[in-house]
Amino acid sequence: MHHFIGSLGSFSPESEDRFSIPVSGNRRFSLQFSGNMEMSENEDGILLVTTGATLKADQDQPDTPTAATNSDRLLAYLTGTDANILKGIQGLSGHFCLVYFSKKSEQLILATDKIGTHPVYYAEYEDGLIFSSKLKQLVTEAPQLKKIDPQGIYQYIYFHCIPAPDTIYQQVKKLQSSEALQFKNSTITRNTYYVPEFKVSTEQAPEQQKKLFTALQHSVERSLAGCEIEETGAFLSGGLDSSTVSGFFAKSAAPQKAKTFTIGFEAEGYDESAFAKITADLFDTDHSVYYVTPEDIKSALTRISAYYDEPFGNSSALPALYCAEFAKQKGITTLLAGDGGDELFAGNERYAKQKVFELYYKIPSPIRRIFLEAPLSLLPENVNIPILSKAASYVKQARIKLPGRLQTYNFLHQFDPSTVFTESLLNQVDRKRPLTLLEQRYNEPGNGDSQNRMLYLDWKFTLADNDLVKVTNMCNLAGVDVRYPMLDDELLELSTQIASETLLPGNDLRRFYKEATRGFLSDKTLDKSKKGFGLPFGVWLKETPELRDMAYANVRALKDTGFFKEPFLEHAIKMHSSDHPGYFGELIWILMMLNMWLASH
C-alpha cells in the first residue's frame, strides 16, 4: 500500500512532512509519500517508485556500486536516459508507478507500469501540475477541481467504471497503462511507451507449454519476495489462475503450509467453494472459507462506495472485500491474487464467440451482399422462423466491426440513451467517446490478429480499469497488500509469442494453459467452467425485502441528480422485480452504487 501527492508550480500546500525543492521564482516541486515507496535523490532529480519496480537484468549500470539500493539503481539508470525517458522506462519491470523530477531541466515525469497496476491522477492547476495516487487526496488539496463531469457519468453507465484517461471530475485525468506523462515548460506530453509486438515463436507448443509452466513458478516466487510466509495468503476461487497461484505458493512455502482463502454463497449456481477445496486438498493448504450473506451486503455497501475514488460498479468487489478482511483477521498482511490469466491466455468466452463472427469476413464481400445481406434485409423484423432469425441476427452482429461488436449487449445499446439520461446531461457529453476509447486501444498494436487485439483491449478495460481497481482497493480497505503473479512481465511477454489458434483452438478456452498445467492441477479444476467470486445480488435482492428497499430507494434518489430520467429508473426497478433478476440486478447495483458514491463524496 502506498500513497503520494505532489505538485510542480506555485501551488504547494504547506506540510511538515512534504518534500519540497525550490525551482525558479516562486515555483516549487513538492512531494509527499507514504507506504512502501522508495526514494533516491541526486543533484539533478528525484525518483520515487513502488517497491515492485526493478531493472531488467540487462539494464543495470556497470559503475553502480554493488551496495546501492534498488531505487539508487533505478535513478542511476533513468538519469542516464534522461534525453529519452520513454526508452528508459521500457527498461523497468514489475508493477509500479513512478515520479521522476529533474531540477536542472524542470522536467517532471509520471508513469505507470505495462498493465497500469497503480493509478496516477493529475490536473493542470494554476500555473503548474498537481498529481496523486489517490483522487481523494488530489481534490482535497485542490477543491476547485471537484466538479462532476457529465461525461464521467455517461461512461460509468457504459463501462460500470470510468476508464482512463477520464475521471469523474471534469479537469482531472488519470494515466493509462504503459503511459508516461512529461510536464515541462507548463506543457503536458503523454506517450505510450510500450505496445506489445505479437510475434509468434517458432517453438512447438510442448516447448512453449514447458516455458509457461516455468514462468508461472517464477512469477509466484517473485511475488513472494520480501513476504513472511506466515503472514501471506492467496485468494482461491477454485478456477485455473487462483489454483495455479495457490499451488506454486504451496510449493514455495514448504515445509510451512500456504494459507488460502475463498468465498462461498448459499445460492444455487454461485457457490464455487467445493472447487476451491479440491485445490486446497491437492496442495495441502491451510484453507479457510467465508460464506457471504445478504446481511453482509447491506452492512458493507456504504463502506465500499465511500472508499472508491470514483464510482465503481463491479459487484464482486463485495466478496473480494470480505475475503480480504477474513484473511486479515487470521493475521494475513499480503494476499496473492489470480487476476490476469484469462486476459493473457484467452480464457474469456467472448474471444471464442467473436471468432465465429470474424468468419463472416472470410466470405468475399460481393457474395456476402448478394446472398446474405440483401435477402435477410427483406425479412420482417420479428420473423418467427428459427433458422432465418438466427441467420439475420448473426449477419446483423457480424456487420458491426470489432471492437464495437463486443458491446452489443451493453445497457446503452439495449436502451436508447435519450430514454436513460436527461437532455441536460446528453447536451454535455460525447456519446461516441466510449467507442472511440475502445477503438483507439484496439487499433494501437502495429500487428496482431483480432484475438491479439481483444486481449490487448482487455489488459486495459478489464484489468487496469476494472478488476485491478476492484481487488486493490478492497484489499487496501481491509488493510492488506495485494500482489498479482499472473501479470508478471515474463508471463506478459510469453503470452504475445503464442499463436492465437494455439491459445484458443476452436472454442476450447484456455486449452494451451490447461495442457501446460496438466498433472500439476487437478483434472476437475482443468475441466470446470469459469466463475470466480460472482455475487448473487440480483437473486438476493428479490428474496431480502430490507436489502431490496434500500437498493430501490438509492436508484430512485438518482432522479434528484439531474442526470437520469425518472421513467428509466422506475423501468429498471420494474424489470428487476419481474422476470429478469440477474440482468437487471446488475443494472440496479451500478445505479445504487453511483447514488451512494455521490452521497458520500
C-alpha positions, 0 to 999 in steps of 0.5 A, a space after each residue: 500500500 502506498 500513497 503520494 501527492 505532489 505538485 510542480 508550480 506555485 501551488 504547494 500546500 504547506 506540510 511538515 512532512 512534504 518534500 519540497 525543492 525550490 525551482 525558479 521564482 516562486 515555483 516549487 516541486 513538492 512531494 509527499 509519500 507514504 507506504 512502501 515507496 522508495 526514494 533516491 535523490 541526486 543533484 539533478 532529480 528525484 525518483 520515487 517508485 513502488 517497491 515492485 519496480 526493478 531493472 531488467 537484468 540487462 539494464 543495470 549500470 556497470 559503475 553502480 556500486 554493488 551496495 546501492 539500493 534498488 531505487 539508487 539503481 533505478 535513478 542511476 539508470 533513468 538519469 542516464 536516459 534522461 534525453 529519452 525517458 520513454 526508452 528508459 522506462 521500457 527498461 523497468 519491470 514489475 508493477 509500479 508507478 513512478 515520479 521522476 523530477 529533474 531540477 536542472 531541466 524542470 522536467 517532471 515525469 509520471 508513469 505507470 507500469 505495462 498493465 497500469 497496476 497503480 493509478 496516477 491522477 493529475 490536473 493542470 492547476 494554476 500555473 503548474 501540475 498537481 498529481 496523486 495516487 489517490 483522487 481523494 487526496 488530489 481534490 482535497 488539496 485542490 477543491 476547485 477541481 471537484 466538479 462532476 463531469 457529465 461525461 464521467 457519468 455517461 461512461 460509468 453507465 457504459 463501462 460500470 467504471 470510468 476508464 482512463 484517461 477520464 475521471 469523474 471530475 471534469 479537469 482531472 485525468 488519470 494515466 493509462 497503462 504503459 503511459 508516461 506523462 512529461 510536464 515541462 515548460 507548463 506543457 503536458 506530453 503523454 506517450 505510450 511507451 510500450 505496445 506489445 509486438 505479437 510475434 509468434 515463436 517458432 517453438 512447438 507448443 510442448 516447448 512453449 507449454 514447458 516455458 509457461 509452466 516455468 514462468 508461472 513458478 517464477 512469477 509466484 516466487 517473485 511475488 513472494 519476495 520480501 513476504 513472511 510466509 506466515 503472514 501471506 495468503 492467496 485468494 482461491 476461487 477454485 478456477 485455473 489462475 487462483 489454483 495455479 497461484 495457490 499451488 506454486 505458493 504451496 510449493 514455495 512455502 514448504 515445509 510451512 503450509 500456504 494459507 488460502 482463502 475463498 468465498 462461498 454463497 448459499 445460492 444455487 449456481 454461485 457457490 464455487 467453494 467445493 472447487 476451491 477445496 479440491 485445490 486446497 486438498 491437492 496442495 495441502 493448504 491451510 484453507 479457510 472459507 467465508 460464506 457471504 450473506 445478504 446481511 453482509 451486503 447491506 452492512 458493507 455497501 456504504 463502506 465500499 462506495 465511500 472508499 472508491 475514488 470514483 464510482 465503481 460498479 463491479 459487484 464482486 468487489 463485495 466478496 473480494 472485500 470480505 475475503 480480504 478482511 477474513 484473511 486479515 483477521 487470521 493475521 494475513 498482511 499480503 494476499 496473492 491474487 489470480 487476476 490476469 490469466 484469462 486476459 493473457 491466455 484467452 480464457 474469456 468466452 467472448 474471444 471464442 464467440 467473436 471468432 465465429 463472427 470474424 468468419 463472416 469476413 472470410 466470405 468475399 464481400 460481393 457474395 456476402 451482399 448478394 446472398 446474405 445481406 440483401 435477402 435477410 434485409 427483406 425479412 420482417 423484423 420479428 420473423 418467427 422462423 428459427 433458422 432465418 432469425 438466427 441467420 439475420 441476427 448473426 449477419 446483423 452482429 457480424 456487420 458491426 466491426 470489432 471492437 464495437 461488436 463486443 458491446 452489443 449487449 451493453 445497457 446503452 445499446 439495449 436502451 436508447 440513451 435519450 430514454 436513460 439520461 436527461 437532455 441536460 446531461 446528453 447536451 454535455 457529453 460525447 456519446 461516441 467517446 466510449 467507442 472511440 476509447 475502445 477503438 483507439 486501444 484496439 487499433 494501437 498494436 502495429 500487428 496482431 490478429 483480432 484475438 491479439 487485439 481483444 486481449 490487448 483491449 482487455 489488459 486495459 478495460 478489464 484489468 487496469 480499469 476494472 478488476 485491478 481497481 476492484 481487488 486493490 482497493 478492497 484489499 487496501 480497505 481491509 488493510 492488506 497488500 495485494 500482489 498479482 503473479 499472473 501479470 508478471 512481465 515474463 508471463 506478459 511477454 510469453 503470452 504475445 509469442 503464442 499463436 492465437 489458434 494455439 491459445 484458443 483452438 476452436 472454442 476450447 478456452 484456455 486449452 494451451 494453459 490447461 495442457 501446460 498445467 496438466 498433472 500439476 492441477 487437478 483434472 476437475 479444476 482443468 475441466 470446470 467452467 469459469 466463475 470466480 467470486 460472482 455475487 448473487 445480488 440480483 437473486 438476493 435482492 428479490 428474496 431480502 425485502 430490507 436489502 431490496 428497499 434500500 437498493 430501490 430507494 438509492 436508484 430512485 434518489 438518482 432522479 434528484 441528480 439531474 442526470 437520469 430520467 425518472 421513467 428509466 429508473 422506475 423501468 429498471 426497478 420494474 424489470 428487476 422485480 419481474 422476470 429478469 433478476 440477474 440482468 437487471 440486478 446488475 443494472 440496479 447495483 451500478 445505479 445504487 452504487 453511483 447514488 451512494 458514491 455521490 452521497 458520500 463524496 
